[in-house]
Amino acid sequence: NNCIREHVIINRSIHKGQSTKIGSNSFIMAQSHIGHDTEIGNYVVLGNASKIAGSCKIGNCTILSSNALVHENCNVGEWVLIKGGCRVNNNVPPYTIMAHNPIGYFGVNAYILRKGKMSEETIDEIAKAYRHIYQSQTSPFNAVKRIESDVMDSPEKEAILNFVKKHNYQLAALPKGIYEE
């Protein structure tokens, strides 16, 4: 149940027995490119001429605006908005908005989360978690420790923590010099 528009390129896997996967109910606009071995979730929107390199993962309910570029091996979480023309060169955690070049954290994707029936309290807790990661001027390791103790338990908190830990604290748009523990 996907809508795939004109001049879209979807590359098959380059590895024997593997595949490029596209979920359901997504809208892939004209001139988009999905590279080999990439996984696209459900309810994803790829804007006109968005390009995704090989071996990437795009989470459910994510929007890549027109001309967004996702570099090879990047993972973009669920409920993310990548603004038009951005170059994603690292992992993007769930529930965020990323904008500008170089790419930077622009806030929580609250408008779309509300459309997805998420409560204001949950959105506030997500925002609190991202303040620890992007605005506290501490390492991602220390930000995780703060989130674990300061943010109310929820599936969204677990999704953020699991994403950050799984990707070894390597996230897009962190200020330079704070990767150390």
C-alpha positions, -999 to +999 in steps of 0.1 A: +000+000+000+028+024-009+025+053-034+057+055-055+058+084-079+078+091-111+115+085-116+120+068-082+151+045-080+151+016-055+183-005-056+182-041-046+206-057-022+242-061-031+245-091-008+233-126-017+202-136+003+195-100+016+172-073+005+161-037+004+129-034+024+101-009+022+073-010+048+036-002+042+016+030+037+045+052+026+047+080+001+078+081-020+078+112-041+093+119-076+130+115-082+138+099-048+165+073-045+166+044-020+200+027-019+209-010-016+201-029+016+181+000+031+151-005+053+122+020+051+096+017+079+058+022+077+041+055+071+073+072+058+073+102+035+102+108+012+100+142-004+108+150-040+144+142-049+153+128-014+183+105-016+191+076+008+224+058+004+230+021+010+226+002+042+205+029+060+174+025+082+145+049+082+121+045+111+083+044+111+064+077+107+094+096+095+095+125+070+125+133+048+116+166+032+125+174-004+162+171-014+172+156+020+203+134+017+210+104+040+246+092+039+255+055+039+250+034+071+229+061+089+200+052+110+171+076+114+147+069+143+109+069+143+087+100+142+116+122+128+114+152+105+144+160+084+140+194+069+145+200+032+180+200+018+196+186+049+226+163+047+223+135+073+258+123+081+252+104+113+224+087+133+193+107+141+174+097+173+136+093+174+111+121+178+134+149+166+134+176+140+168+181+122+175+212+101+202+233+084+236+225+070+255+213+087+226+194+102+215+204+137+190+195+163+160+218+158+136+204+185+111+177+192+087+168+164+057+178+186+033+187+158+035+152+142+036+135+176+003+152+185-012+140+152-001+105+163-021+110+195+008+113+219-001+132+251+014+166+260+030+150+291+048+124+269+060+151+245+073+172+274+092+142+287+107+136+253+118+172+251+134+169+286+154+139+274+167+158+244+176+189+265+200+165+283+215+153+250+216+184+229+216+214+253+234+204+285+269+206+271+278+172+284+288+140+267+261+116+253+272+091+280+265+115+308+233+127+291+221+091+291+228+088+328+207+120+334+179+108+312+178+075+332+174+094+365+154+125+355+129+115+328+097+096+336+096+060+325+078+054+292+082+035+260+094+067+244+121+072+270+132+035+264+132+041+226+155+072+230+179+054+254+180+022+233+187+042+201+215+062+217+231+032+233+227+010+202+245+035+180+273+040+205+264+076+213+272+087+178+244+110+169+239+138+143+243+174+153+261+170+186+283+200+195+320+193+187+342+179+215+316+163+238+318+127+226+340+116+255+326+098+286 
